[in-house]
Every structure is written in C-alpha cells, then in structure tokens.
Amino acid sequence: MSRLGNLRHPKIVQFIGFYKSSTSVPSVLLMEKMDMNLTTLLRDHSKLPAATKLSILLDVAQGVKYLHCLKRCPIVHGNLTSDNILLNTQLQAKISDVGISHFLRAVMSNEADKPVSTSLDTSVDIFSYGTVIIHIDTLTLPKPLPVEQPDKSRKVVSMTYQPCIDKMTLNLKALVVSCVNHTPRNRPKIDGILKGIEPMAESFSRVPKTTLTWKAEYESLFQEKAKLEEEIKNMKKQVSKANLTKEVALKEQKEQFDQLKEKHSQMEEELGHVNGYYVHLKEELGQLKEEHSQLKKEFKQINGERDLLKEELGQLQEKHDKLLEGLDQTSEEHSTIKEIPGKKQDHGKIGIGISH
C-alpha cells in the first residue's frame, strides 16, 4: 500500500489513501479527483480532432512508461482500458486504478502492507494499449473476431482485431497490429511506441489554436454541468423537503381519515340500532293499524246499534207521549167524578141496603 501511495507522475492518478473498516461499513479508496473517463468522452463526442486523440494517447503512453520503467520493480497495470483512463476539463489524460486489483487481493488476504507483485508481463499492457488506440480512433470498443481455421479439427480458435484496425483513420495501423500480436514477445516495448507517437503528436500540436477552440467550449460545458448539478442538488433538497412536508400532511390526513373512519363505524352502529328501532316501530304501527281497523268496524257496529236504539227510543217516546195523553184524560175524568157528590151518597145507601 505504501508503494502505491509513493507513485508520483503527472500521467498517473494519485493514490491518496485507503480506509478499511472493522465494521460492516464498506472499505474506501481515496484517489485524486478527475472529471471523466475516456469512455464517456468518446461516447459523448463523436468528432474529436486528431490532435486531441494523439495528445491523449501520448499521455497514456508516458504513464505506462513510468510504470514499466520503475527501477526496483516494474508495475504492470493489468487492466488498461478506456474506463481506467481519466481526463480533466483540459482533456489531459491520467491512468487510474494502478495496481488496485493486486492491492485489493492483498487486502482480502490481510497482506496490504506487502509489496505489490504480479506475475503478469508488461506485454499485457502493450496489448491493452493497442485496443485503446482502436477505441479512440474508431470511437467503438474493439471486438475481436474468430479467424477461420483451415484445419477444423483444431480446438484452439484464433482471434483477430483486423476488421477494427481496417476502420482506423490515424496513421497508426502498423503500430496497433504489432501491439495486438498474438505472441507477447513480438509486441513492442513502450519506448518504441513513444517513438512512434511523439512525432505525430508534436506535428499536430503545431496546428493553429483556432482549430482547438472546442476545448474552451468543452470546459465551459463542464462548468455549466457543475452549475446544473448544483441546481439539481438544490432541487433534490427542495423535493426532499416537499416530500417531508407531504409525509407530514399525509400523516395528518391519515389520522383524520382514521378518526372519520372510527366515527363512520360508530354512525353505522347507531344506524343499525335506529334501523332496528324503525323495524320495531313499523311492526307496532302495523298492529295499531289492525287495531284501528277493528275499532273502526266496532264503531260502525255501535253506530248501527245506536241508530236502532234511537229509533226504539223514538217509538218509546211516542208511546210515552200517548200514555201521558191518556193519563191526562183519566185525570180529567177523575176530576169530573169528584165534582158530582149525590152519586156517591146514593151508592152508599144502596150498599147499605143490600147488606141488611
């Protein structure tokens, strides 16, 4: 780990430190901050000037030379790809993840303090550098294709990058062919690659600055990107705050809903009681209607009997009147009889005479 921290070169991303947690928190690598990787640049910008392409390739080659020419023990990157080539806003390239794969294996085995060592040969990085040249020139990731074998009984299948190399526009096809040679010992050393790249990069560096003004535009775009990212960050905060407010409001609404639900349940229960009472009243009303109908019939019968009684009473009244009239006549006759006294005496005499 100490050796990785001691690597110092303008074309190598600086390894600052490593934090290994004793808890479940993931371990952290602290590296020099860059703005993007080569893959992103090639994806977003399809019309890079040849001068920029060669400048990036020269930066990468210088970084590889530094690693391969260390005095004590050369370092083989082992994973040199466009993803591990980082750039700043001035499009200056640096190699990242130097020895990280070896270092992580050491960390997993608790041997982080031991020197970084590898059995890989420097020709591995030369092969990878050739594929990076194809990628940066054609703007597409190189994919090897199988070579047709005259003897189909052979189990080993050879692969070739020739179709990808044929699409290149830079005058680097011969260099790439030698870099991706199937025989590692036939691949060039990094010094030989630099001798081929440096003259071309210097010739393009003499191009008038007006042809490279897009770099300033690119830097302006990065500044605008940073500004937009800051705005997005602020908007996320606002959204987070709004979501928090929304959560509080939803919580209050939920509480109100629960209260209303409880009231609704109570009202349904009360309504059930009211419905039961209504049914009971309805039954009583039916009984009252029957009683009313019966009473109505009885009242009608009583009215009929009353009419008969009234009729009989009228007849009795007539008889009574006649009796009164007869009684009055009898009283008059009786009074008349009292007014004739001689008749009374004669009856006495007669009576007496008969008795003797």
Secondary structure as the mmCIF struct_conf table of DSSP 4:
data_model
#
loop_
_struct_conf.conf_type_id
_struct_conf.id
_struct_conf.beg_label_comp_id
_struct_conf.beg_label_asym_id
_struct_conf.beg_label_seq_id
_struct_conf.end_label_comp_id
_struct_conf.end_label_asym_id
_struct_conf.end_label_seq_id
HELX_RH_AL_P HELX_RH_AL_P1 SER A 2 ASN A 6
TURN_TY1_P TURN_TY1_P1 PRO A 10 LYS A 11
STRN STRN1 ILE A 12 ILE A 12
HELX_LH_PP_P HELX_LH_PP_P1 VAL A 13 GLN A 14
STRN STRN2 PHE A 15 TYR A 19
BEND BEND1 SER A 22 VAL A 25
HELX_LH_PP_P HELX_LH_PP_P2 PRO A 26 SER A 27
STRN STRN3 VAL A 28 MET A 31
BEND BEND2 ASP A 35 ASP A 35
STRN STRN4 MET A 36 ASN A 37
HELX_RH_AL_P HELX_RH_AL_P2 LEU A 38 ASP A 44
BEND BEND3 SER A 46 SER A 46
HELX_RH_AL_P HELX_RH_AL_P3 ALA A 50 HIS A 68
TURN_TY1_P TURN_TY1_P2 CYS A 69 CYS A 69
BEND BEND4 LYS A 71 ARG A 72
BEND BEND5 GLY A 78 GLY A 78
HELX_RH_3T_P HELX_RH_3T_P1 SER A 82 ASN A 84
STRN STRN5 ILE A 85 LEU A 87
TURN_TY1_P TURN_TY1_P3 THR A 89 GLN A 90
STRN STRN6 ALA A 93 ILE A 95
TURN_TY1_P TURN_TY1_P4 VAL A 98 GLY A 99
HELX_RH_AL_P HELX_RH_AL_P4 ILE A 100 MET A 108
TURN_TY1_P TURN_TY1_P5 SER A 109 ASN A 110
TURN_TY1_P TURN_TY1_P6 ALA A 112 ASP A 113
BEND BEND6 LYS A 114 LYS A 114
HELX_LH_PP_P HELX_LH_PP_P3 PRO A 115 VAL A 116
TURN_TY1_P TURN_TY1_P7 THR A 122 THR A 122
HELX_RH_AL_P HELX_RH_AL_P5 SER A 123 THR A 138
BEND BEND7 LEU A 139 THR A 140
STRN STRN7 LEU A 145 PRO A 146
HELX_LH_PP_P HELX_LH_PP_P4 VAL A 147 GLN A 149
BEND BEND8 PRO A 150 PRO A 150
TURN_TY1_P TURN_TY1_P8 LYS A 152 SER A 153
STRN STRN8 MET A 159 THR A 160
HELX_RH_AL_P HELX_RH_AL_P6 GLN A 162 ASP A 166
TURN_TY1_P TURN_TY1_P9 LYS A 167 LYS A 167
BEND BEND9 LEU A 170 ASN A 171
HELX_RH_AL_P HELX_RH_AL_P7 LYS A 173 CYS A 179
TURN_TY1_P TURN_TY1_P10 VAL A 180 VAL A 180
BEND BEND10 HIS A 182 THR A 183
HELX_RH_3T_P HELX_RH_3T_P2 PRO A 184 ASN A 186
BEND BEND11 ARG A 187 ARG A 187
HELX_LH_PP_P HELX_LH_PP_P5 PRO A 188 LYS A 189
HELX_RH_AL_P HELX_RH_AL_P8 ILE A 190 SER A 205
TURN_TY1_P TURN_TY1_P11 ARG A 206 ARG A 206
BEND BEND12 VAL A 207 VAL A 207
HELX_RH_3T_P HELX_RH_3T_P3 LYS A 209 LEU A 212
TURN_TY1_P TURN_TY1_P12 THR A 213 THR A 213
HELX_RH_AL_P HELX_RH_AL_P9 TRP A 214 LYS A 338
TURN_TY1_P TURN_TY1_P13 GLU A 339 GLU A 339
HELX_RH_AL_P HELX_RH_AL_P10 GLY A 342 SER A 355
#
